[in-house]
Amino acid sequence: MTKVGQILGRLGVVSCLLLTGLFFAGCQTNKADSSFSEVPGVEPVAQGGTATGNQTATPAANPNPAAPATNPDSSAEFIKSGDILLISFADLPSGSQMPPFDQKVKDDGTITLIYNRAFHAAGKRTGELEKEIRDFYVPAYFINLTVTVRISADRFYYVDGEVRVPSKLPYTSDITVSKAIASSGGFTDFANKRNVKLIRSNGRSQTVNCNKVLENKEQDPLVLPNDRIHVYRRIVW
């Protein structure tokens, strides 16, 4: 009976060990598959880093920040004395019409429009002058008004006398007397370089000594549209 009791005791111990092992195995199986604890109020993140739920994705930074805006009027040409301006008024009251103005910018830089109103035009861009004209006439004279200012493309200057190629040349940008003469082939052998006449479009004139131009650029005046340069012949004994 002693041996039987020993055998039964050993079977009881083995049974207890098996039951304990099965109990712990079941507890491990019921655990969540995630290695992170869930925090209240925070949406879980799926594998691969993709947010779930209603999280808002942070927009990617723009690799190309916007370039600074260019001035639409930056390429517009400045108005100069002697320019011919073509000025038109539109959007007038029903039935009203006004022919375009053909205005030459005076030596003092002004033009004169309707109601004898003078506007300073020289040194301004066309858009600036358009706004100034409109601001004067609206609403004092018109309820609405659209002003358009254009510089006439028909602008020239003239070089004659003792130059190699007397010319009528298009005025496209600022040019001085010496450069205008160079654009006409330069002086002839008989040119009087000390007696060059710059005749403005209004009839006024001044004498330029081209021998002093290299030493003093202030003695090389700018040519304006429709000006004339005449190079006199020197006296040969």
Secondary structure, DSSP 8 states (H G I E B T S, - for coil): -HHHHHHHHHHHHHHHHHHHHHHHHHHHHTS-S-SS---TT---B-TTS-B-TT--------SS-------TTTT--B--TT-EEEEEEES-STT-----EEEE--TTSEEEEGGGEEEE-TTSBHHHHHHHHHHHHTTTT-S--EEEEEE-S--EEEEEESBSS-EEEE--S-EEHHHHHHHTT-B-TTEEEEEEEEE-TTS-EEEE-GGGTTT-GGGS-EE-TT-EEEEEE----
